[in-house]
């Protein structure tokens, strides 16, 4: 899942283990989601939204076909957290 990988790159510098720890999931689940073998569950999407203070919304993960602002979300999150 592209948005999930973008979330990990943006928030954890691509460190899947750190993302797994922050999300309280097994690192193998992170790998399966990144490879497209699994989808982000609603509960996981909710945790991502909480961790990012809403910069990555649960709806963006649950209904990715309705999400056209991946790059804008990422850029806004990076800008706020690097200032």
C-alpha positions, 0 to 999 in steps of 0.5 A, spaced: 500 500 500 503 506 497 500 511 502 502 506 508 509 506 505 509 513 505 507 514 512 512 510 514 517 514 510 515 520 512 514 519 520 519 514 521 524 515 516 523 508 512 524 504 519 519 499 519 521 496 525 520 503 529 513 504 525 511 497 527 513 499 535 509 505 534 503 502 531 503 496 536 503 491 531 508 485 528 513 488 524 511 482 519 504 485 518 508 492 516 511 488 511 505 485 508 501 491 508 507 495 504 507 489 499 500 489 498 499 482 501 494 485 507 490 492 507 490 497 513 485 495 518 480 500 520 483 499 527 490 500 524 488 506 520 485 509 527 492 509 530 495 512 524 490 518 524 492 518 532 499 518 531 499 523 526 494 528 529 490 527 523 495 528 518 494 521 515 486 520 516 483 513 517 479 514 511 485 515 506 487 508 508 480 505 508 477 508 502 484 510 498 480 510 491 477 517 494 484 519 496 487 524 491 491 528 496 497 523 499 502 528 497 499 534 500 498 530 506 505 528 507 508 535 505 504 538 510 506 533 515 513 533 514 513 541 514 509 541 521 514 536 524 520 539 521 519 546 523 
